Amino acid sequence: MGTVDSTLTGARANQRALQESIKRLIVERGLTAGSPMPPERELIEELAVSRHPLREAMKALEALGIVDIRHGHGTYVGSVSLSGFEAGLTFHSALSARGDLGAIRDLLEVRQVLETGLAPRVLAAYDDIDVAGLTEAVETMEAAAANDRYEPDADWRFHETIYKPLGNKLVLDLLQVFWRVFRSLDAQLPSDEYTPAVNASWHRAILDALIRRDEPGLIAAIDDHFRGIRARVSG
């Protein structure tokens, strides 16, 4: 069953060890996302456990996205899911919005580091970027801003279009989680100097630097974008 955390005792320790054994079995058998798990009877015999603790362990692993229990069809290895991560970030960021805003600043810093760090790769993939789509997204934001409206769909579409050619689904999923978490808090954050027009101008600057294939300019434009957002949570 492997090494058990000494701070856990009894049933909790056994359950933790069982979950680790199931994860190790998945790895050692070379199972991948979507692969069917061995039948329950086989797992009971191989792991030397009874049905109830095995089912409890499977439920716990399902909550983590490690397995996918499809009632009436069987249990499968889960695919990468950030839903639990997003729920936790949303909850703690909501608490932060009512407190010192520290967790929100941390979230923005992580997103900024990720996006500026990807700038060279974005430019390397320039020929695969839908520049017309980016331009349309910015023009949509600018048109809405002329009527003092914000267009969240165009905002996300802009970021998705930039990073999609990198072919890294996890990057896109992470960026979408960060974007959605911050978006969910938007109404709770100070906005005296944050207007739809200002937001659109940040995206226009990023687009212009991208079209010029200007790496320092692109990084500076992304930094300006986040500097403006951080100003809302600098208290």
Disulfide bonds with the S-S distance in Angstrom:
none
